């Protein structure tokens, strides 16, 4: 099932579906040169609340892979069940602040095929957040891990 971005709403729609057919007929009557979907920027794609299978496609984009933290938003374990599973399986090594499951540095288990491995993108993101939120001890720990691991 192929999906495209609706240029009016910015949401993903199914090719061949009713919305797609309406848009197709509108563009064909106006002009044949107007594309059905416009390319979105990386910032817009990351801001969407799409399922994980769509977010995982973001990791393969060239614009994201150039950034040290690019794609971490799709790989990061979200608050709640994903972080509970990660700390249960991998222990406190995947968090810089394990007592409250803060500052995760390992990707969620679904992204890493169930392996407990540190992510350089996660370390960069943890360092940036620690600097922004004024946690100097966590920032220095993240910086030291960045020097030794990445």
HUQUI-V424767 format. One record per residue. PSI is psi in radians with two decimals (NA if undefined). Layout:
((PSI) (PSI))
//
This chain:
((1.95) (2.49) (2.58) (2.95) (2.26) (2.13) (-0.35) (-0.69) (-0.37) (0.10) (2.84) (2.33) (2.71) (2.32) (2.24) (-0.12) (3.07) (-0.73) (-0.73) (-0.74) (-0.69) (-0.80) (-0.70) (-0.75) (-0.61) (-0.75) (-0.58) (-0.60) (-0.57) (-0.98) (2.54) (-0.18) (-0.14) (2.16) (2.66) (-0.60) (2.51) (2.55) (2.39) (2.69) (2.85) (-0.67) (-0.73) (-0.69) (-0.70) (-0.47) (-0.28) (2.65) (1.30) (2.80) (2.88) (-0.58) (-0.48) (-0.70) (-0.56) (-0.44) (-0.43) (-0.49) (-0.43) (-0.07) (2.48) (-0.64) (-0.64) (-0.69) (-0.30) (-0.42) (2.49) (-0.49) (0.05) (2.28) (-0.17) (-0.52) (-0.54) (-0.49) (-0.40) (2.43) (2.27) (2.84) (2.52) (-2.29) (-0.73) (-0.71) (-0.62) (-0.76) (-0.72) (-0.78) (-0.50) (-0.72) (-0.79) (-0.33) (-2.86) (-0.07) (-0.32) (0.06) (2.46) (-0.30) (1.32) (-0.37) (-0.51) (0.40) (0.77) (2.70) (1.15) (2.47) (0.02) (2.54) (2.81) (2.72) (-0.53) (-0.48) (-0.47) (0.29) (0.65) (0.22) (2.56) (1.68) (2.46) (2.57) (2.30) (-0.61) (-0.69) (-0.67) (-0.75) (-0.77) (-0.72) (-0.70) (-0.80) (-0.78) (-0.68) (-0.67) (-0.76) (-0.70) (0.11) (0.97) (1.46) (-0.60) (-0.70) (-0.65) (-0.75) (-0.63) (-0.74) (-0.69) (-0.71) (-0.72) (-0.65) (-0.72) (-0.69) (-0.58) (-0.58) (NA))
//
